[in-house]
Amino acid sequence: MSSRFIYSRLYPNAFWTNLSFYKDVIESKFLNHNWQQRETLDATKIVRLATNSTQFWSDFREALTKSTMSVKVTPYIASLIDWNDPYNCPIRKQFIPVQSTAEPDHPMMKLDSLNEQRDSPVSGLIHRYPDKVLFLTTSLCPVYCRFCTRSYSIGTNTETVNKIKFIPGKSRFDKIFEYIEEHDEIEDIVISGGDVYLLPGYLLLNLGKRLLDIEHVRRIRCATKGLSVMPMKILSDHAWFQSLVTLSQLAREQSKSFAIHTHINHPNEITYVTKNAADKLFQNNIHVRNQTVLLRGINDDFKTMYELIKYLSYINIQPYYVYLHDMVSGAEEFRTTLGLAIELEKELRGSTAGFNMPQFIVDLPDGGGKRLVSSFETYDRHTGISTFRSPRIRNRSKSDFFFYFDPVCE
């Protein structure tokens, strides 16, 4: 009997018509990025979706008053939610809150959990590692994830958080370019936000060209969740896609590197549309890596993570990182223990080729940076407190210790 893995989610089908809200939407319309953006759903529009559970909608409305993130989902994501069982749907859990599953924030939680603002010498630029910077271009995304690390700035204000805004603009960008030019140790730029998906193609192109013109910049990565939440933009926004192709070609001509970093957390997010978009990127020599967040009750088991790795590899997206969930406000229900991440990594290793195996990472609170989950100095599984050292983090002593805390409920 064959043990061949079956990639059934990649078969073309009009999956969105299963939701009565979109049952009459033809494929050419649904696969148009302009229609997806125009029809994006906020909290008010979401309650119009088909479900008979008045309890769920009451639960949802109560959660909105306490959420750090506003609600925003594309029709693509809305159509992948199991509205017959929304409480247990792994897609719904990521984007639409309910109060009944909320857990109190950990006592050591901070809104800016990674202390990014302390490592920001210029507004919208984070310089934590010696040769790498993170360039925050915008505070907007195609969707808003409930567990967003940057909940201090992403999206619109909520009843609990007034956001710090990063708005694309020449004066702010010029200060960032100047800083990068003055620090010739910087070789690696991550262009993020927010999400570069929402930058106009010409702006992304000009920004990338400007960075490539800096001699000591060797690597550029564009961070976007787009392949998860609106993959049809790769297929239908020809000007924006051409900006990616041009930047990739310019980088190669200079023997530099250009790549896309995306963010897919569950195999149910992957459809034939995702494959078509990933194929188009691959055929144009644009390398794509994926960064997954480990989410309790969503992907924190072998079967789900193995399936995700298989799907990503099949469509030529490199499984790059699995992040232990950051300690962000309003998302405690998603966090797992460090021990679970270590054991899951052990179980997965050997199930696929080594280059397909993602690194399991903890991004340490207080700006300690990314460390392998198994590289702790100490870990008390009873108290849930672990300690790490990050001797190469800028502006910190080599002897500094950084702490991570398992969720209290675990």
N, C-alpha and C positions, 0 to 999 in steps of 0.2 A: 504493500500500500504506500502510495506517494506521501511524503511529508512536506511537499512543496507548499510554501506560503501563498495563499490566494489574496491578491490585491483587489478585493471586490469593490472597495469604495472608489476605485478609479474608473469604473465603467460609466460611460456617459448616460445620464438620466436627468429628467427634469425634477430634481428633488424638491425644489422650492414650491412646486405646485401641490405638494402634500399639505402645505399650510394654506388654509382657505383664503387668507389675506392676499396670497400671490397666485392663486390657482389659475388666473387668466393672463398671467404675465408670460409673454413669449420669450424664448431663449435670447433672441437678439437684444431685447430690452434689458433682461436680467443681467446679461453679461456686458453691459455698458457701464463704465465707471461713473459717467455723469449721472445716470439714473440712480446708481447705488448711492452716490453722495447726496443727490437731491432728495432721495427717499429715506435717508438715514433717520432712525427712530430715537427720540429722546424719551424721558420718563412718561410724558403725557401720551405719546403715540404708542408706546409699548402696551399700554392697557387695552388698546383696541385689538390686539392679537387674539386669536381664537383660543380660549380655554374656558372651561366651565367651573373652574375653581375660584370661587369668591374668597375663600380662605387665603389662597396664594396672593391674590391682588391686595388684600388687606395687609398681609405680611410684608409685601413689597413696599407699600406706601409707608408703613411704619419704619422700615429700614432706611428710606430716603432721608428722613429727618436726622439720622445719625451718621450717614455715610460721608467719608472724606472725598469720594469721587462722584461726580455727576454721571448720569447714565446716558450712554450713547452706543448704539449698535447699528451695523449695516443690515440691509435686508438679507444679505448673504448669511450673516451670522444668525439672524432671527429665524431663517428658514432651516438652520441646522439644529435648532433647539427642539427637544422633544416636549412639545406643549401638552401632550397627554400625561406626562409625568415630569413636570418641570422641577420638582424638588430634587429628583435624582439625576437630572440631566447634567453631564459634565461641562457642556457648553454654557448652559444657563448660569451655573454656579460662578463662572468666571466673570460675568458681565452684569448680571441682574441680582441685586441683593434681596435677601429676606431676613427679617429680624429674628425669626425663630431659631436660626442656626448660628447667630452671632455669638461670639465669645468675648469676654473682657480683654482689653489690650494688656499685654505683658507689662509689668511694672517698669521694666527697663526700656520700653518702647519710646522712640522719638519720631516726630513727624518727618524730619530729614534723617532717616535711619542710618544712612551711610556717611553722614556729616559732609555732604558734598559742598555745601556753601562755605565751609571752612577752607576747603582745598580749591577755592575758586578765585584766582588772582584777578580775573576780569569777568564781568558779568556774562554768564552763559558758557564759561570755559572752566573745566575741572582738570587740574593738573596734579594727579596723585602718584602716578608711576613715573620713573625718571624719563622714559623716552616716549610716553603716550599721553595724549590729552583727549578729553571728551568735549565735543563742540555741540552745545545745546542750541539748536537753530530756532525752535518754536516750542510753544506750550500746547500745541494742538495735535490730536491723533484722529485717525478714522473712527476708532472706538475708544472707550475708556475701560480699562481693566480694573476690577475691584481691588486688586492686590498691587497696584502700581507703586514701585519704589519711589517714584518722583511725585507722589501725591501732594507734595508741598507746592507744585507748580503746574501740573498737568490738568487741563480741562478748565471748566468754569468754576467759579466759587460755589461752595456748598454751604449748608447751614452751620457746618463745623469748621470750615477752613477757608480763609482768604488766600488765594494763590499768588505766588510770585510769578510774574509773567515774563516769558522770553519771547519777544516779538522780533521777527526778521526785520533787519534794517541796516542800512549802510554804515551808520556811525558806530553801532554796536559791533558789527562784523569787522569793521576796520581795526578796532581796538584788539580784537581777537587775532586777526592776521598779524598785527604789529607784535603782539606778545609771542606768537609762534616764530616769527622771523628773528626775534631777539634771543630765542632759546634754541640754539642749534643742536641741543641734545634730543629735541623732539623729532621723532621719525614716524610716529604712528598717530593717525587722526581718526577718531570715531565721530562721524557726523550723525547726530541723533536729535533728540528733542524731549518730548514730543516725537514726531514721526516725519521723516523726510518724504513720506508719501504725500504729505499735504504742502510741500514746497512746489511752487510752479517749476516746470521743467527748465526754463531758462535760468531761474535763480539757482537751482541745484547745479546746473552745468557751469555757470559762472563761478559759483562757490568752489566747486571741485577743481576747475582750471586754476583758480587763484592759489589753491593749496598745492597743486602739482607744480606750480611755478616756483615754489619755495624749494631750493635745492635739497635741503636736508630732510624734507618730508618724503618718506619712502613707501608708506602704506596708508591707504584710505579705506575705511569701512563705512558703509551707509547702513544705519540701523532702521529697520521698518518692520512693523507687524503686518504689513500689507498682504503678504502671501497667505496669512492665516485668515484675515478678515475681509479682504477685498482683492482677491488675486486677479480679477478681471481687469484691473487697471493696467497690469503688464500687457494685456492682450488688446486693450482698446484705446489707451492713452498713448498714441504713437509718438507724440512730441516728447512726453516725459520719458518713455522707454528709450528713445533715441539719445536722450541726455545720458542715460546709464551707459549705453553702448559707446558713445563718444568718449566718455570719461575712462572707460575700461581700455579703449584703444589708445588713448593718449598716455595712460599709465604704462601700458605695455611698450609703447614706443620709447619711453624713458627708462625702461627696465624697472618700473615700479609696480606696485600691487594695488588692485582695486577689487573690492568684494562687497557683497550684500550680507548683512546679518539680520536674520528674521527670527520670529518668535512663535513657534507652534507648540502647544502644550498637550494636545490630545489627538489621537488618530481620527476622531470624528470631525476634526477641523479640515481634514484633507479630502478633497473631491477631485473629479476629473478636471475641474477648472484650475485647481492648484497644480495638477500635473501639467496642464497645457502651459501655464505661466512659467513653471519651473523649467519645462522643456525649452521654452523660448529663451530664457536666460542662459541655459546651458549651451544651446546652439550658437549663442552669441558670445561665448567664452567668458561669461560672468559667473564667478564662483559664488555659491550661496552657502552660508553656514547657519545652523539653527541653535538658538539658545532657549532651552526649556526651563520653566520654573517648576520645581517639585511641589505639587499641591495635594494636600491631604484629601482623600476621598475622590480624587480626580485622576491622578496618574501615579500614585505612590505604591504601585504594585508591579510585579514582574510582567504579567501578561500585557498590561496597558503600555508600559514603557518599552517592552520588546516590540510590540506592534508598531508603536510610534517610530522607533528606530528603523524598523524594516521599511515602513512607508517612506520615510525621509530619504533613506539610502536609495530606494528604488527610483525616486524622482530626482536623484542627483543633488540632494540637499544634505550637506555634511552634518551629522549630529555632533555638535561642538561642545556645548555646555549643558549640564543640568544643575541649576542653581538651587541650593537650599533656600527656602522662602525667607526674604528679608523681614525684619521686625518692623512692619509698617502698621499704622493705625487702621483699625476697622477690618483687618484681614487675619486675625489670630486663628480663625477657624480653618485656615488653609495650611498653617505651619505644621511641619513634621519634626520629629527629633533628629538630632545629628546621627544618632545610632541607626535609625531607620535608613537614612541616606547611605550610610556606610554599608549596611547589609544588602541594600538593593543594588548598589554598585558591584559588590562581590558576586551577587547572583547573576547579574547581567553579563559580567565580563566572561568572555569565552563563548557567548551565544552568537556573536557576530565577529567579523574581522576586526582586528585591533584599530585600524584607522576609522572604522565606523562607530567605535565605542566612545560615547561622550565622556568628558571629564565631569565628575561630580564635585561641585564647588560650593564653598560658603563665602559670600561677600561680607566681610566682617563689619559689625557695627562700629561706629566711631571712626570710620575711614581706614580700617585695617587692610582693605583690599581683598582680592580673591585668593583663597587658599584651597587646596584639595581637602575634602572633608575628612580624610584619614590622616592629615598632617598636624593634628592637634598636639599640643604639649601635654595637656591633661584633659581628661573628660570623666566627670563624675556622673554616671548614669542615674544615680539616685536623686541628686539635686538638679540635674540637667544643665550644669554649668561646664562649659569647655573653655580652654584657653589656647590661644594661638600666638605665634610671633610672625611678624612681617618685616624682616630686617632691611628690605630695600624700598620701603615706602618713603616718599619724600617728606622732609620736615618732621620726621619722627625718629626717636632713638632706636638703635638696633635692639636694645634690651626691653623695649616696650612690649607689654602683653595686651592682647585684645580678647574680649570675652564674647562668647555666643551663649544664648540661653534657650534651652528647649522650651516649648510651650508648657505652661503650668499644668494644663489639663491632662497632658500626656504622662 
